[in-house]
Amino acid sequence: MIQIDIPGRETITIEHLVLDYNGTVAEDGHLIPGVAERLAELKELVEVHVLTADTYGTVRAQCDPIGIHVETFPRAGAAECKLEIVEKLGANVMCVGNGFNDVLMFGPAALSVAVIEKEGTFAGLIAHADVLTTSILDALDLLVRTDRLRATLRS
């Protein structure tokens, strides 16, 4: 569990890190360099969940060696599937994503981060995010270097 005291705002508690796969932590079905190491570090602090329709069929081979939770679902209705999973996890969730189908899961999240990687980002997602980063590594580092969040989110 990670607790982040935000000056002038409430304390944010994170127990679950929920990640979109393609376009967020992976590019063309393969983890972006440096992501596996960050996730291995973060899984000692929070439960890490990867949610995906698994377009390329590679998520298990890429994520199982790290020892994190992987949830796949049919390609149709991905947004609703992600929302349902996040709601079941409860209030202490940080969601990270880049696509149209990530908008709904950002709603119940305690903290939501939109990421711009090579695949791009659905412009409408930004309006639903608490934070926008230009790198998945920067997004993941927010949970390790929490002063960055304090500076960005303070009132």
FENCORUR-V846875 format. One record per residue. OMEGA is omega as a letter, one per 40 degrees, with the letter a starting at -180 (none if undefined). D_CENTER is the distance of its C-alpha to the mean C-alpha in Angstrom with 1 decimal. Layout:
omega:OMEGA d_center:D_CENTER
omega:OMEGA d_center:D_CENTER
//
This chain:
omega:i d_center:15.4
omega:i d_center:14.7
omega:a d_center:16.7
omega:i d_center:16.6
omega:i d_center:19.9
omega:a d_center:19.7
omega:i d_center:23.3
omega:i d_center:24.7
omega:a d_center:21.8
omega:i d_center:20.6
omega:i d_center:19.1
omega:i d_center:15.4
omega:i d_center:14.8
omega:i d_center:11.6
omega:a d_center:12.4
omega:i d_center:9.3
omega:a d_center:5.8
omega:a d_center:4.4
omega:i d_center:3.2
omega:a d_center:5.9
omega:a d_center:8.7
omega:a d_center:11.4
omega:a d_center:11.2
omega:i d_center:7.7
omega:a d_center:8.3
omega:i d_center:11.8
omega:a d_center:14.8
omega:i d_center:17.5
omega:a d_center:16.3
omega:i d_center:16.2
omega:i d_center:13.6
omega:a d_center:13.9
omega:i d_center:16.3
omega:a d_center:15.2
omega:a d_center:11.8
omega:a d_center:13.7
omega:i d_center:15.3
omega:a d_center:12.4
omega:i d_center:10.8
omega:i d_center:14.4
omega:a d_center:14.8
omega:a d_center:11.8
omega:i d_center:12.8
omega:a d_center:16.0
omega:a d_center:14.6
omega:i d_center:12.0
omega:a d_center:11.5
omega:a d_center:8.7
omega:i d_center:8.2
omega:a d_center:7.9
omega:a d_center:9.1
omega:i d_center:11.6
omega:i d_center:15.1
omega:a d_center:15.7
omega:a d_center:17.8
omega:i d_center:19.1
omega:a d_center:19.6
omega:a d_center:18.2
omega:a d_center:15.0
omega:i d_center:17.2
omega:a d_center:19.2
omega:a d_center:16.3
omega:a d_center:14.3
omega:i d_center:17.1
omega:i d_center:18.8
omega:a d_center:15.9
omega:i d_center:16.3
omega:i d_center:12.9
omega:i d_center:12.6
omega:i d_center:12.6
omega:i d_center:13.3
omega:a d_center:15.0
omega:i d_center:16.8
omega:a d_center:19.4
omega:i d_center:18.7
omega:i d_center:20.3
omega:a d_center:18.6
omega:a d_center:15.0
omega:a d_center:13.9
omega:i d_center:16.0
omega:i d_center:14.9
omega:i d_center:11.2
omega:a d_center:12.7
omega:i d_center:15.1
omega:a d_center:12.8
omega:i d_center:10.8
omega:i d_center:14.3
omega:a d_center:15.7
omega:i d_center:13.4
omega:a d_center:14.9
omega:a d_center:14.5
omega:a d_center:12.7
omega:i d_center:9.0
omega:i d_center:6.2
omega:i d_center:3.8
omega:a d_center:2.4
omega:a d_center:5.4
omega:a d_center:9.0
omega:i d_center:11.4
omega:a d_center:13.9
omega:i d_center:12.7
omega:a d_center:9.4
omega:a d_center:11.8
omega:a d_center:12.9
omega:i d_center:9.9
omega:a d_center:9.4
omega:a d_center:12.9
omega:a d_center:13.0
omega:i d_center:10.0
omega:i d_center:11.6
omega:i d_center:9.3
omega:a d_center:7.4
omega:i d_center:6.7
omega:a d_center:8.1
omega:i d_center:8.8
omega:i d_center:12.3
omega:a d_center:13.2
omega:i d_center:16.3
omega:a d_center:15.6
omega:a d_center:15.3
omega:i d_center:13.5
omega:a d_center:14.9
omega:a d_center:16.8
omega:i d_center:16.6
omega:a d_center:12.9
omega:i d_center:13.7
omega:a d_center:16.0
omega:a d_center:13.4
omega:i d_center:11.0
omega:a d_center:12.1
omega:i d_center:11.4
omega:i d_center:11.6
omega:i d_center:11.6
omega:i d_center:13.5
omega:i d_center:11.9
omega:i d_center:8.7
omega:i d_center:11.0
omega:i d_center:11.6
omega:i d_center:8.1
omega:i d_center:8.0
omega:i d_center:11.6
omega:i d_center:11.1
omega:i d_center:10.9
omega:i d_center:14.1
omega:a d_center:15.9
omega:i d_center:15.5
omega:i d_center:18.5
omega:i d_center:16.5
omega:i d_center:14.8
omega:a d_center:18.3
omega:a d_center:19.8
omega:a d_center:17.5
omega:a d_center:17.5
omega:a d_center:21.0
omega:none d_center:23.5
//
